[in-house]
């Protein structure tokens, strides 16, 4: 059956969750197959999270049949497994533009649908949202269901366990669906398991236990010991049947494991959980990539998230492979580790995406994947450093925000040699605002003793990684964007740590191009030269602390302009302006960067164009600023009042 034939028969008739409730079990099985065909066809054209969504088809259908969204609240942890949820809540047509400008988000989006609640796509957060929401409904006297779908991987995050502790204490009605697609054991299915699950969730069962405890407790000598023996037998049976009985030790009822691809079994478990009127965990065992052979046979990650279009028959990306920033880092780290036995790697459930997997393959005993636990990763790295090693912690830039306190107090305050490598720094594109790595230079720029490097190409990435690993008296950060690496851009000379990329005889503008904006800086200088202005383009290489040589260069020019792939507030421009003030350098400075806002998803080029960070935009702005200098008083009298309207928000040194 083709995708189009499948859509015409059942899927095309699904306009909302209520349409699912009239289907028979046989029709639901057919619908599940059609949804998988639909997912493969659509994601093969745009890229996106395929494997996780193929694994939750039946689970999502069951959720919408048992609960009444949007009155009942369905929360998806991380949210990359919400495609099926979007399909059955009226958004099928939007999948032609999935993760594209103006199209569907790859995560839940409140702007898209009342069925979507949380847009934060960082893992291990949904249980805390659910805890608060259940408490709110209880206080307001509202009889509304709250369901959180959380993956087994997210349960490696500390926030999940903090939330579980509070959920158990509150005792409010709340269903937690653990989508377990990693466990190797077979799900416990069949009549006995189903019966025991029903028994444990029957309020009468608990009342009987209380009655037995009360009656036996009144019997001298024998009563209490006998009750404890009976309770131990009961618990032993549960442990034998339910491998996650530890949840009940927290005070949360447990159902499962159930076959997550058996829609009847999942529905049965969910209905019992819904009727219990307290916190319940439903443990569903699923297979990531289920039903699509290329995903099932992908040993690395079951086609978790192909970045672009791929061949439906093979699952292979259609675009020709290119050298990525991640690949350059991974290769150089392995080379360094071959030379230095003290270098070890840490990642937070991102071994392949961050490149740490390459080190693990070469030196498996020197890599630690701590799960989705960035805070623990940072402090564990501090412990490794205290033990005489130099850890390299590789995470996405957006995720290190979660470990600020640990970087500040556990690493930096102890002046420990830990290198944090931030992949996907800056504007990353289709994954949207929660994944943009635009905060790191501002957030971590305040950490005393922390050095931050921003390479512009493959050669400087290798060089700066080695420089970072040579630092022994404090932490370092190495940040780089996503995607393909631009061609190497050699410097014409070096001033201390600062690379001079272009230098004209006239000293009108010092253009500070941070990291991957090196090529943009040179292009801007060429455009300004056509107007007769002289530009010196520099790459600071190490942006924090501000190199003294950069301040010296600034003093020799009429105008300083910084361009950075991060938020302007607290960014490199702010830091340089402060350094210039401290040195009594009275040259005006303008800073260009990403506005501190929630920018919509789109590719990197689109977002940079939106915020005015293209060569054409920057050249136009700089030309306007420097031309006004020709019409004003001497530089020492130029201040904010002389800046053009478009620049009045920028830094100006006094």
TORKOL-282979 format. One record per residue (C-alpha): residue number from 1; residue in one letter; x, y, z. Coordinates in steps of 0.5 Angstrom, whole numbers, m for minus. Each point is the difference from the previous one (the first is absolute). Last residue first. Layout:
// residues N
i/aa/x/y/z
NUM/A/X/Y/Z $
...
This chain:
// residues 654
i/aa/x/y/z
654/X/65/115/53 $
653/X/0/m7/m4 $
652/X/m6/m1/m4 $
651/X/m4/m6/1 $
650/X/m6/m1/m5 $
649/X/m7/1/1 $
648/X/1/7/m4 $
647/X/2/m4/m6 $
646/X/m6/0/m4 $
645/X/m1/8/1 $
644/X/7/2/m2 $
643/X/5/1/5 $
642/X/1/7/2 $
641/X/m3/0/6 $
640/X/3/m6/3 $
639/X/7/4/0 $
638/X/5/3/m4 $
637/X/4/6/3 $
636/X/6/m4/1 $
635/X/0/m2/m8 $
634/X/0/7/m2 $
633/X/m6/4/m2 $
632/X/m5/m3/m5 $
631/X/m1/m1/m8 $
630/X/6/m5/m1 $
629/X/m3/m4/6 $
628/X/m6/0/m3 $
627/X/3/m4/m6 $
626/X/3/m5/5 $
625/X/m7/m2/3 $
624/X/m4/0/m7 $
623/X/6/m5/m3 $
622/X/m1/m4/6 $
621/X/m7/m1/m1 $
620/X/0/m2/m7 $
619/X/6/m4/1 $
618/X/m3/m4/5 $
617/X/m7/m1/m4 $
616/X/4/m2/m6 $
615/X/5/m5/3 $
614/X/m6/m3/4 $
613/X/m2/0/7 $
612/X/m6/5/0 $
611/X/m5/m4/5 $
610/X/m4/m3/m6 $
609/X/6/m2/m4 $
608/X/3/m4/5 $
607/X/m6/m3/2 $
606/X/m1/m2/m8 $
605/X/7/m2/m1 $
604/X/0/m5/6 $
603/X/m6/m3/m2 $
602/X/m7/1/3 $
601/X/m3/0/7 $
600/X/m3/6/3 $
599/X/4/5/4 $
598/X/m1/0/8 $
597/X/3/6/2 $
596/X/7/3/2 $
595/X/2/4/m7 $
594/X/5/m4/m3 $
593/X/7/4/m1 $
592/X/3/7/m3 $
591/X/3/4/5 $
590/X/2/7/m2 $
589/X/6/4/4 $
588/X/3/7/0 $
587/X/7/1/1 $
586/X/1/3/7 $
585/X/6/m5/3 $
584/X/0/2/7 $
583/X/3/m7/1 $
582/X/m6/m2/5 $
581/X/m5/3/m5 $
580/X/3/m4/m6 $
579/X/0/m7/5 $
578/X/m7/2/1 $
577/X/m2/1/m7 $
576/X/4/m7/m2 $
575/X/m5/m4/5 $
574/X/m6/3/m3 $
573/X/2/m1/m7 $
572/X/2/m7/2 $
571/X/m7/m2/3 $
570/X/m3/3/7 $
569/X/m6/2/m4 $
568/X/1/m1/m8 $
567/X/m2/m7/0 $
566/X/4/m5/m4 $
565/X/3/m1/m7 $
564/X/4/6/1 $
563/X/2/7/m4 $
562/X/4/5/3 $
561/X/1/7/m3 $
560/X/6/5/3 $
559/X/0/7/m3 $
558/X/6/5/m2 $
557/X/5/m5/1 $
556/X/7/0/4 $
555/X/m3/m1/7 $
554/X/m4/m6/m3 $
553/X/7/m4/m1 $
552/X/2/1/7 $
551/X/m6/m2/3 $
550/X/0/m7/m4 $
549/X/7/0/2 $
548/X/m2/0/7 $
547/X/m4/m7/m2 $
546/X/m7/0/3 $
545/X/m1/m5/5 $
544/X/m3/m3/m3 $
543/X/m1/0/m8 $
542/X/6/m5/m1 $
541/X/1/0/m8 $
540/X/0/8/0 $
539/X/m2/m1/m8 $
538/X/2/7/m3 $
537/X/m2/4/m6 $
536/X/4/7/m1 $
535/X/m5/4/m4 $
534/X/2/6/m5 $
533/X/m5/4/m3 $
532/X/m1/2/m7 $
531/X/m7/m2/m2 $
530/X/3/m6/m3 $
529/X/4/m1/6 $
528/X/m6/m1/4 $
527/X/m3/m6/m4 $
526/X/7/m3/0 $
525/X/0/1/8 $
524/X/m7/m4/0 $
523/X/3/m6/m4 $
522/X/5/0/5 $
521/X/m4/0/6 $
520/X/m5/m5/m3 $
519/X/6/m5/m1 $
518/X/2/1/8 $
517/X/m8/m1/2 $
516/X/2/m7/2 $
515/X/3/2/6 $
514/X/m1/8/2 $
513/X/1/5/m5 $
512/X/3/6/3 $
511/X/0/6/m5 $
510/X/5/5/1 $
509/X/m2/6/m4 $
508/X/3/6/m3 $
507/X/7/m2/1 $
506/X/3/2/m7 $
505/X/5/m5/m3 $
504/X/m4/m6/0 $
503/X/1/m6/4 $
502/X/m4/m7/m1 $
501/X/0/m6/4 $
500/X/3/2/6 $
499/X/0/m5/5 $
498/X/0/2/8 $
497/X/4/m5/5 $
496/X/6/5/0 $
495/X/m1/4/m6 $
494/X/0/m5/m6 $
493/X/2/1/m7 $
492/X/m4/0/m7 $
491/X/m4/m6/3 $
490/X/m2/m6/m4 $
489/X/m8/m1/m2 $
488/X/m1/m8/0 $
487/X/m6/m1/m4 $
486/X/m7/0/3 $
485/X/m1/m6/5 $
484/X/m7/m4/m2 $
483/X/m6/0/5 $
482/X/0/3/7 $
481/X/3/5/4 $
480/X/6/0/4 $
479/X/2/1/8 $
478/X/6/m1/4 $
477/X/0/1/7 $
476/X/5/0/5 $
475/X/1/m1/7 $
474/X/6/2/5 $
473/X/7/m1/2 $
472/X/2/m5/m5 $
471/X/m1/2/m7 $
470/X/4/m4/m5 $
469/X/m7/m3/m2 $
468/X/m3/6/m2 $
467/X/6/2/m4 $
466/X/0/m7/m4 $
465/X/m8/1/m1 $
464/X/2/7/m3 $
463/X/5/m3/m5 $
462/X/m5/m5/m2 $
461/X/m6/5/m1 $
460/X/5/5/m3 $
459/X/2/m4/m6 $
458/X/m8/m3/m1 $
457/X/m2/7/0 $
456/X/m2/6/4 $
455/X/1/m2/7 $
454/X/m3/3/6 $
453/X/4/m1/6 $
452/X/m3/2/8 $
451/X/4/0/6 $
450/X/m3/0/7 $
449/X/4/3/5 $
448/X/m6/3/3 $
447/X/m6/m2/m3 $
446/X/m4/6/m3 $
445/X/1/m2/m7 $
444/X/m4/m6/2 $
443/X/m7/3/m1 $
442/X/2/5/m6 $
441/X/5/m5/m4 $
440/X/m5/m6/1 $
439/X/m7/3/m2 $
438/X/0/0/m7 $
437/X/0/m8/m1 $
436/X/m7/0/m3 $
435/X/m3/m7/2 $
434/X/m6/3/4 $
433/X/m2/5/m5 $
432/X/m1/m5/m6 $
431/X/3/m7/m3 $
430/X/0/3/m7 $
429/X/6/5/1 $
428/X/6/m1/4 $
427/X/1/8/2 $
426/X/6/0/4 $
425/X/4/m6/3 $
424/X/m2/m7/m3 $
423/X/6/m3/4 $
422/X/2/3/6 $
421/X/7/m4/3 $
420/X/1/1/7 $
419/X/7/0/2 $
418/X/2/m2/8 $
417/X/6/2/3 $
416/X/m2/2/7 $
415/X/0/7/3 $
414/X/m4/m2/6 $
413/X/m4/5/m1 $
412/X/m1/m1/m7 $
411/X/m2/m7/0 $
410/X/m5/m2/6 $
409/X/m2/8/1 $
408/X/m1/3/m7 $
407/X/0/m6/m4 $
406/X/m5/m4/5 $
405/X/m4/6/0 $
404/X/m1/1/m7 $
403/X/m2/m7/m1 $
402/X/m6/0/m4 $
401/X/3/6/m5 $
400/X/4/m6/m2 $
399/X/m6/m3/m4 $
398/X/0/6/m5 $
397/X/7/m1/m2 $
396/X/m1/m7/m2 $
395/X/5/m4/4 $
394/X/7/m3/1 $
393/X/3/0/6 $
392/X/8/m1/m1 $
391/X/3/m2/7 $
390/X/7/1/2 $
389/X/3/m5/5 $
388/X/3/1/6 $
387/X/m5/m3/5 $
386/X/m3/7/2 $
385/X/m1/1/m8 $
384/X/m4/m7/0 $
383/X/m4/3/6 $
382/X/m1/7/m4 $
381/X/m3/m4/m6 $
380/X/m4/m4/5 $
379/X/m3/7/2 $
378/X/m1/2/m7 $
377/X/m3/m6/m2 $
376/X/m5/m1/6 $
375/X/m3/7/m2 $
374/X/0/m2/m7 $
373/X/m4/m6/1 $
372/X/m4/m3/m6 $
371/X/5/m7/1 $
370/X/6/0/3 $
369/X/4/m2/m6 $
368/X/7/m1/2 $
367/X/6/m1/m5 $
366/X/7/m2/2 $
365/X/m1/m8/1 $
364/X/m2/0/m8 $
363/X/6/3/m2 $
362/X/0/0/m8 $
361/X/m8/m2/m1 $
360/X/m1/5/6 $
359/X/4/6/m3 $
358/X/m4/m1/m6 $
357/X/m7/0/4 $
356/X/2/7/3 $
355/X/m2/3/m7 $
354/X/m6/4/3 $
353/X/m5/m3/m4 $
352/X/3/m7/2 $
351/X/1/0/7 $
350/X/m6/4/2 $
349/X/m3/m3/6 $
348/X/3/5/4 $
347/X/8/0/m2 $
346/X/6/m1/4 $
345/X/7/m1/m3 $
344/X/7/m2/3 $
343/X/7/4/m1 $
342/X/5/m3/5 $
341/X/3/m5/m5 $
340/X/3/6/m5 $
339/X/2/m2/m7 $
338/X/m5/m4/m2 $
337/X/m5/4/3 $
336/X/2/6/m4 $
335/X/m1/m4/m6 $
334/X/m7/m2/2 $
333/X/m2/7/2 $
332/X/3/2/m7 $
331/X/m5/m5/m4 $
330/X/m6/2/5 $
329/X/1/7/m1 $
328/X/0/0/m8 $
327/X/m6/m5/0 $
326/X/m4/5/4 $
325/X/2/6/m4 $
324/X/m3/m4/m6 $
323/X/4/m2/m6 $
322/X/m5/m2/m6 $
321/X/m4/m6/m2 $
320/X/m4/1/m6 $
319/X/m7/1/1 $
318/X/m5/m6/m1 $
317/X/0/m2/7 $
316/X/0/m8/1 $
315/X/m7/m3/2 $
314/X/1/m5/m5 $
313/X/m7/m1/m4 $
312/X/m2/7/3 $
311/X/6/4/m3 $
310/X/1/6/5 $
309/X/m1/7/1 $
308/X/4/4/5 $
307/X/2/m1/8 $
306/X/m2/m7/1 $
305/X/m2/0/7 $
304/X/m1/m7/3 $
303/X/1/m4/m6 $
302/X/1/m6/5 $
301/X/5/3/4 $
300/X/7/m4/m2 $
299/X/m2/m7/m1 $
298/X/m5/3/m6 $
297/X/m3/m7/m2 $
296/X/m7/2/3 $
295/X/1/7/m3 $
294/X/1/m3/m7 $
293/X/m6/m5/1 $
292/X/m5/4/2 $
291/X/m5/m3/4 $
290/X/3/2/7 $
289/X/5/6/0 $
288/X/1/0/7 $
287/X/m3/m6/3 $
286/X/m5/0/6 $
285/X/m1/m2/7 $
284/X/m5/3/3 $
283/X/0/1/8 $
282/X/m6/4/3 $
281/X/2/4/6 $
280/X/m6/2/5 $
279/X/m1/6/4 $
278/X/m7/0/3 $
277/X/m8/m1/m2 $
276/X/1/m7/m2 $
275/X/m5/0/m6 $
274/X/5/4/m5 $
273/X/5/m6/2 $
272/X/m5/m5/m2 $
271/X/m2/3/m6 $
270/X/8/1/m2 $
269/X/1/m7/1 $
268/X/m6/m3/m4 $
267/X/2/5/m6 $
266/X/7/m2/0 $
265/X/m2/m7/0 $
264/X/m5/1/m6 $
263/X/5/4/m4 $
262/X/5/m5/0 $
261/X/7/3/m2 $
260/X/1/3/7 $
259/X/0/m7/2 $
258/X/m1/1/8 $
257/X/5/0/6 $
256/X/m4/1/3 $
255/X/m4/4/5 $
254/X/3/4/6 $
253/X/m3/3/6 $
252/X/4/6/3 $
251/X/3/0/7 $
250/X/7/1/m1 $
249/X/1/m8/1 $
248/X/m6/m1/m5 $
247/X/5/3/m5 $
246/X/5/m5/2 $
245/X/m4/m5/m3 $
244/X/3/1/m7 $
243/X/1/m7/m2 $
242/X/m7/m2/2 $
241/X/m2/m8/0 $
240/X/5/m2/5 $
239/X/1/7/4 $
238/X/m8/m1/0 $
237/X/0/m7/3 $
236/X/6/2/5 $
235/X/m5/6/2 $
234/X/m6/m4/2 $
233/X/5/m5/3 $
232/X/3/5/4 $
231/X/m7/3/2 $
230/X/m2/m7/3 $
229/X/7/m1/4 $
228/X/m1/7/3 $
227/X/m7/m1/1 $
226/X/2/m6/4 $
225/X/5/3/4 $
224/X/m5/6/2 $
223/X/m6/m5/2 $
222/X/4/m6/3 $
221/X/2/3/7 $
220/X/m6/3/2 $
219/X/m6/0/m5 $
218/X/m2/8/m1 $
217/X/5/1/m6 $
216/X/m3/m6/m3 $
215/X/m7/3/m1 $
214/X/3/7/m2 $
213/X/4/m3/m5 $
212/X/m5/m4/m3 $
211/X/m5/6/0 $
210/X/6/4/m4 $
209/X/1/m5/m5 $
208/X/m7/m1/m1 $
207/X/m1/7/m1 $
206/X/6/0/m5 $
205/X/m3/m5/m4 $
204/X/m7/3/0 $
203/X/3/6/m3 $
202/X/2/m4/m6 $
201/X/6/2/m3 $
200/X/5/m6/2 $
199/X/m6/m5/m2 $
198/X/0/3/m7 $
197/X/7/m1/m1 $
196/X/0/m7/3 $
195/X/m5/m2/m5 $
194/X/3/3/m6 $
193/X/7/m4/2 $
192/X/m4/m6/1 $
191/X/m4/0/m6 $
190/X/6/2/m5 $
189/X/6/4/m1 $
188/X/6/2/4 $
187/X/4/4/m5 $
186/X/7/m4/m3 $
185/X/6/3/3 $
184/X/5/4/m4 $
183/X/m2/7/3 $
182/X/1/6/m5 $
181/X/m7/2/m2 $
180/X/m3/1/6 $
179/X/m6/5/0 $
178/X/m1/1/7 $
177/X/m7/3/0 $
176/X/m2/4/6 $
175/X/m7/1/2 $
174/X/m2/5/6 $
173/X/m5/0/5 $
172/X/2/4/6 $
171/X/4/m4/5 $
170/X/4/6/2 $
169/X/6/m4/3 $
168/X/1/m5/m6 $
167/X/0/6/m5 $
166/X/5/4/4 $
165/X/5/m6/0 $
164/X/m2/m1/m7 $
163/X/2/7/m2 $
162/X/7/m1/4 $
161/X/1/m6/m4 $
160/X/m2/3/m7 $
159/X/5/6/2 $
158/X/6/m4/1 $
157/X/0/m3/m8 $
156/X/1/m7/m1 $
155/X/m8/m1/0 $
154/X/1/4/m7 $
153/X/3/m6/m3 $
152/X/m6/m4/2 $
151/X/m4/5/m4 $
150/X/m6/4/3 $
149/X/m7/1/m1 $
148/X/m4/4/5 $
147/X/m7/m1/1 $
146/X/m5/5/4 $
145/X/m7/m1/0 $
144/X/m5/5/2 $
143/X/m5/0/6 $
142/X/1/7/2 $
141/X/m1/2/7 $
140/X/5/6/m1 $
139/X/5/m2/5 $
138/X/0/m7/m3 $
137/X/0/3/m7 $
136/X/6/4/2 $
135/X/4/m6/4 $
134/X/m1/m4/m7 $
133/X/3/5/m4 $
132/X/6/1/5 $
131/X/2/m7/0 $
130/X/m1/m1/m8 $
129/X/5/6/m1 $
128/X/5/m4/5 $
127/X/m2/m6/m4 $
126/X/1/3/m7 $
125/X/7/3/2 $
124/X/5/m6/m1 $
123/X/2/2/m8 $
122/X/1/7/m2 $
121/X/m6/1/m6 $
120/X/m3/6/4 $
119/X/m6/1/m4 $
118/X/m5/m2/5 $
117/X/m8/m1/m1 $
116/X/m2/m2/m7 $
115/X/m7/m3/m1 $
114/X/m2/8/m1 $
113/X/3/0/m6 $
112/X/6/3/m4 $
111/X/2/6/4 $
110/X/1/m4/6 $
109/X/5/m4/m4 $
108/X/2/m7/2 $
107/X/7/m2/m4 $
106/X/2/m1/m7 $
105/X/m4/7/m1 $
104/X/m5/0/m6 $
103/X/1/4/m6 $
102/X/2/8/m1 $
101/X/7/m1/m1 $
100/X/1/m8/0 $
99/X/0/m5/5 $
98/X/m6/m4/m3 $
97/X/m2/4/m6 $
96/X/m4/m6/m3 $
95/X/m1/m2/7 $
94/X/m5/6/0 $
93/X/m6/m4/m3 $
92/X/0/m5/5 $
91/X/m1/5/6 $
90/X/m7/m2/2 $
89/X/1/m3/7 $
88/X/2/m7/m2 $
87/X/6/2/m4 $
86/X/2/5/5 $
85/X/0/m6/5 $
84/X/4/m4/m5 $
83/X/5/5/0 $
82/X/1/1/7 $
81/X/6/m5/1 $
80/X/5/6/0 $
79/X/m4/3/6 $
78/X/6/0/5 $
77/X/m5/m3/5 $
76/X/m7/0/m3 $
75/X/m6/3/4 $
74/X/m7/m2/m1 $
73/X/m5/4/3 $
72/X/m7/m2/1 $
71/X/m5/5/m3 $
70/X/5/0/m6 $
69/X/m1/m6/0 $
68/X/m5/m5/2 $
67/X/4/m6/3 $
66/X/m1/m7/m2 $
65/X/0/0/m7 $
64/X/5/6/m1 $
63/X/5/m4/4 $
62/X/m1/m6/m4 $
61/X/1/3/m6 $
60/X/7/3/3 $
59/X/2/m7/2 $
58/X/m2/m3/m6 $
57/X/5/5/m4 $
56/X/5/0/5 $
55/X/6/m3/m3 $
54/X/m1/3/m7 $
53/X/1/6/3 $
52/X/6/m1/4 $
51/X/4/m2/m7 $
50/X/m2/6/m4 $
49/X/2/6/3 $
48/X/1/5/m5 $
47/X/2/0/m8 $
46/X/m4/4/m5 $
45/X/m2/m5/m6 $
44/X/1/m7/4 $
43/X/m4/3/6 $
42/X/m6/1/m4 $
41/X/0/m7/m4 $
40/X/3/m4/7 $
39/X/m5/3/4 $
38/X/m6/m1/m5 $
37/X/2/m7/m1 $
36/X/0/m1/8 $
35/X/m7/3/1 $
34/X/m3/m4/m5 $
33/X/3/m6/4 $
32/X/m3/2/6 $
31/X/m7/1/m4 $
30/X/0/m7/m2 $
29/X/1/m2/7 $
28/X/m5/5/3 $
27/X/m5/m3/m5 $
26/X/1/m7/2 $
25/X/m1/3/8 $
24/X/m7/3/m2 $
23/X/0/8/m2 $
22/X/m5/4/3 $
21/X/5/3/6 $
20/X/5/2/m6 $
19/X/m5/6/m3 $
18/X/0/3/7 $
17/X/7/2/0 $
16/X/0/4/m6 $
15/X/m1/1/m7 $
14/X/1/m8/m2 $
13/X/m3/m1/m6 $
12/X/6/0/m5 $
11/X/3/m5/5 $
10/X/m5/m5/m2 $
9/X/m1/m2/m7 $
8/X/3/6/m4 $
7/X/6/0/4 $
6/X/2/m7/m1 $
5/X/m1/0/m8 $
4/X/5/6/1 $
3/X/5/m3/4 $
2/X/0/m6/m5 $
1/X/m3/m7/2 $
